[in-house]
Structure formats: C-alpha cells, structure tokens
Amino acid sequence: MKKVSIGSWAFTFGAYAENPVSLEELCKTLRDLGYDGVSMGGFKPHAHPDLYDTDEKRAQLKAMLKTYNLDVADFAADLWSVDSLKQTEEWLALFDKNCTFCKRMGWPVIRIDSGTPPVLPEGKTYDEIKAFFVKTFKGMARRAAQDGLTVVWEFEPGFMINEPKNIVDTVKAVNEPNFKLLFDTCHGHMSAVVGSRHIEKGMALKGGLVEFIEMCKDLIGIVHVIDSDGTLNVADTSTHAPFGLGVIDFDQAIPALLNKANYKADWWAIDLCEWPDALKVMAESKAFVDGFNKKYCS
C-alpha cells in the first residue's frame, strides 16, 4: 500500500486566498481523516522559507508535523514571483533558497515547473526554448543533488512544454538521476487527450492518458492524483475536479502507472488545487484513493 497525502496549496489558493486554512488546522484535519502525510506548499502562509527562517522556527514546524504524525511527501517551491525566461538568475536563486530550506527540514523531494506560460517569446523558436530548459533543469538537478534532493518537474497547460512527447524528451535529455516527472493525472489528461495550450499542434495521443503514462516508464518521481473534466480553470490551467466529477478511468490509469510506467515511489498525492470546496471533499477523496490503493497496491 502506498501512503496518501494532499497538497496544502489547495487551501491557500483560489477561494481560500482571502481566508486560507492554517497549516496546523489542515494537519489536524489530515490526521483525523487518516492521511499519512502532506504535500507541502511552500506558499505563504504555509511552509514558505521566509516564515521559517531560524532553526527554532523550523524545529517548531517539524514538531507540529510529528504531533499530527504526518510525513512530507513532496515540497512545492514558491518560484512564481519571477519568470524563468525573463528573470532566470532570480528564478535560480529562489530555487537555491528553497533547496536549502528542504535540506534543513529533511524533506527529500522538491517540486518545480517551467516557470513561464506556454507562449513563445518574440524572436525565439520552440527548439531554442526547449534547449534552454534542458540546460537549466540539468543545472537545477545538480544543485539539488548537493542537498540530497530529488527534483520533480510538474508539467501542465499553464506552463511551457506541455506536449507529451516534448515532456518525455525533456526529462530524458536532462538525464540526471535525481530529475523526475511529477505526473498529475489531471494534467496528463489535458495534455494527452485534450491537447490543451500546446505550442506544437497535433501532439495529443490516440491512446490518451494511458499511452502517455506508458511513455513515462521509469521517469516518474511522484504521482498526483485527481480527476479531470477536460476544462481549464480561471488560471488557464487544468481544472482539478474531485474524483467522480471528471472523465478519468482510474481503473486504467492506476494499473498503467504501476505496471507500465513502473511507478515505485511511496505516495499517492491528492491535488485539489483551485477547487473551491476542497475542505468538503477531503474525506471522500481519501476514501477514493484508499479504494484503488487497496485494489492495486495490496
């Protein structure tokens, strides 16, 4: 059986932006619902490095997680204040800062994205942009390796490089042992089936989500699970619909992840990002994942 976490960012974004759920309140709820851990958002007011900038504060955060018997599955670094293409040095400096924070906290997996919308800058070709990210991701992986961290790259319609073939080709070209994919089932559906916000057209797959998963054999560092209704949200990225409100067949997707993609990590991470009533569906989301966890991972 894999352990189950949920992304804390779901309770700080969207409908929760003006009145976020405190990290301690969330952790208490997770414990009460039987979650094994949290996928930690590095976004204020949760675990942002600036809020835990002393050994004493970091020790308090560790103690709180221990109180609620929660592990940290992955850490989502807040790099969104800058654009990776326009402010590359600042972007990498933020990444460096978050790596140091992860090491101090003892969290082994750090999440990134490509840090810029899927719009080609004037005068640049897509091949040039892809080459930039291969080089930059390689450097980020090597920096993270200094702190013993695995880097997981989350592709999605909201960010550059979101076509299945280009995603896979990028990870293989980076070719660093600690650089893996964060495979979100919702983003996977939007990429492989809907072809949402692709720069290169005609890149959706006839075999849909399952074909995409098969292409990612041995490349996945962590899986985020959530449904997809085939739409984009107000942020122009995938709508993370609760299980049962979308079209993903998890009786196909989960076996493919385990047996075709060879997914070996310890976690299923539920991602309700931007869902307006995330608190109300936490229990049923856990029950849904427990169901396929028992069915396919026992």
N, C-alpha and C positions, 0 to 999 in steps of 0.2 A: 504493500500500500504506500502510495506517495502521500506526503504531507500537504496540507491545504492552507494557503494564505489568501489575503485580499489586499489590493492596493490601497494604501491610506490616502492617496491623492484624490480618490473618488469623493472624499469627504471634506475636501478643501477647494475644489473647482466647481464651476457651473453654479447650480442652485445653492451650493454650500459656500460660495466665495465670500458672501457678506456675513455669514454666520457659520464658520467652519466647526466641525466636530473636533473637540480637543483630542490630542493623541492619547492621553490617558483614558478618556471616556471610550474612545474607539477600542483600545486594548482591553479594557474591562469587558466590553461587549463581545469582542472576539473570544476571550476566554470563556465567557458564559455560553457562547454558541458552539464551543468545541473546536475552534480553529487551532491549528498548530503554530501559526505564525502570522507575520505581517510582511507584505511587500512595501517597504518603507519609502514614502515620498520625501525627498529632500527639499520640500517646498514649505515655506512658512505658512502656518505656524507649527508645522510638524518638524521633522529632523533636518533642518537647514544647518549647515556648518556654522553660520554666524550666530545661531541661537545656542549652540553647544560648543563654545569656543574656549572652554577651560577643561582641565582634567576633572574638576569637581562636577561640572555640568554633565559631561559625558558619563561619568560614573553614575550620576542620578538617572540618566536615561537607560543605561544598562540595568540598573537596579529595578526600574519600573518594568522593563520587559521581563526580567526574571520573576518579579512579583506575579505577573499575569501568565507566566510560563509560556512565553512566546519567543520563537526564533525569528530571525530576519531572513527571508528567502532571497531578496534582492533589494538593491537601493537605487532609486531613480534620482540621478543627479539633476539639480536645477541649473541648466545651462541656457535657459531661454531668454535671458536678458540681452543676449548678443546674437548676431547672425554669423554662422560658421564661415560663410564665404566672404562676408564684408569685414568681419572682425575676428579673423582667425586666431591671432595671438591672444586676444582676450578670452575667446572660447576655450582655447587650450589651457590658459591659466586657471579658468574656473574648473576645468576638468582636473587639473593637478590638485587644486584645493580640495575637491571632493574625494579624490583618491586618498589623500592624506587623512581625511575625516573617516573614510571607510576603514582604513587600516587601524586607526585608533579605536574605532568601535568594534573591530573584529568581524565586520560584515564582508563576505568574500566575493560578492557579485555586484557590479556597478552597471547601471543601465544608461545608455546614450541613444540619441537619434542623430540624423544627419544635420539637424540644426538650421535648416533653411527650407522654405517652401519649394514645391516642385515646379519652379519657374526658371527657365534658363536666363542667366544674366546676359545682357546685351554684349555681343561680340564673342560669346563663348559657345562651344559645341558641347553636346552631351558627353561625348567621349572625353573631353578635357575635364569636365566636372566629375565624371566617374573616376578618372585617374587621380584627381585631387583627393577624393575621399579614400581611395585605396591607400595612397601615401599617408594621409592624415590618420586614418584608422590604424594603420600599422604602427605609427608613432605613438598613438594613444594606447594601443595594446602593450607596447613595450614599456611605456611609462607605468601602466597599471601593474605590469608584471613585477616591477620593482617593489611593489607593496603586496605582492602575492594575490592580486585580484584577477578575476575573470571579467572581461568586458562583454556585455550583451547588447547588441545593436537592435533596436526596435524599428522596423520599417513600418510605414503607414501612409495613407493618402495625403496626410498633411505635410509630409517631408520628402525631400529629394531622394530619388532612387527607390521606387516602389513597384517596379515591374518584377514578376517572379524570376525571370532569367537574370536580370541585372542584379537583383538581390543576391542570388546564389553565386553568380560570377564574382561579385564584390568580395564576399566572405572568403571564397577560395583564393582570390588574388591577394588579399591581406595575408593569408597563410601564416597566422600566428596562433600558437596552441591555446592561448587564453582569449582569443577573439571568437565569439559565437553569436548566433542569432537569438534574439528574443522573439519567439514565434507566438504571436497573438492570433487566436483563431478567427476573431472578427476581422482584423486587418488582413489576414490571409485570404479570407473570403472576398473582401473588397478588392484585393489585388488580383487574385487568380480568376474569379468569376465575373465580377463587375467591371474590372479594369479601370477603377476609379483614379482619376488625376494622373494617368500615365503620360509621361512625355513621349515615349515611343508607343505608337498605337499598334493595335493588333497583338498585344502581348498577353492577353488573358489566355487561359488554358482550357482546352476541350475537356480535360479531366478534372477541372475545377480545383477545389481545395485539396482533395486527396492527391492529385497529381503534384501540386505544389509541395505538399508535405513530403512526398517521395523524393522530390528533387533536393530536399534539405537533409538527406541522410548524413548523419554524423556531424551536422553543423549546428544543432540546436542546443543552447545552453540553459534555457528555461522556457517554459510554456505558460502563457497567459490564456486562460480560457474564459470565453464569454460568447454569446450569440451575436448574430448579425441579421438585421432586417434589410440589408442591401442599400442603406441610405448613408449620407453624410450628415453630421450634426452641424450646429451653428459655427463650430470652429473649423469646418471644412475637413474634418477627418471622420473616421468610421464611427457610426452610432453603436455604442456598446449596449445592445439590447439584452435585458436579462434572459436567462435560459427559458426557452419556450416561446419567446416573443419574436424569434427570428427563424431562419431557414436552415441553419447548420445542422447536419445529421451527425451527432456526436458518436453514434454507433459505427460510423465510418471513420470519423476524424481521429478518435482516440486510438483505436487499433492501428491506424496508419502511423500515428506519431510514435507509438511504442514499437511496432514491428517493421515498419518501412523506413522511418526516419531514425530509428534506433535511439529514441529519447531515453536517456539514462538518469537524468538529474532527479532530485528528491521531491520536487514540488509541482503541484498544480496551483497557479496563482490566479485567483479570480479578479477580473478587472471591470469595475463598474464605472469607469471614468466618464464624467459628464452626465451620468444618469440622474435625473432629478430626485428620485426617491430611493437612492442607494441604501439608506438605512433600513427601509422597509422590506428590502428583498435579500438582506444578508443571510437570513436563516434558510430561506428556500434555495438560495444559490449554493450554500454549503451542502444542503441535502442533495441537490442535483449532482454536484461533483462527487459526493460520497457514493452516490449510486454507481457512476461509471468507474470510480476508483475501485470499489468492491468487485465490480463485474470484470474489469480488465487487469487489475493490478494485484489481486489477492494471490 
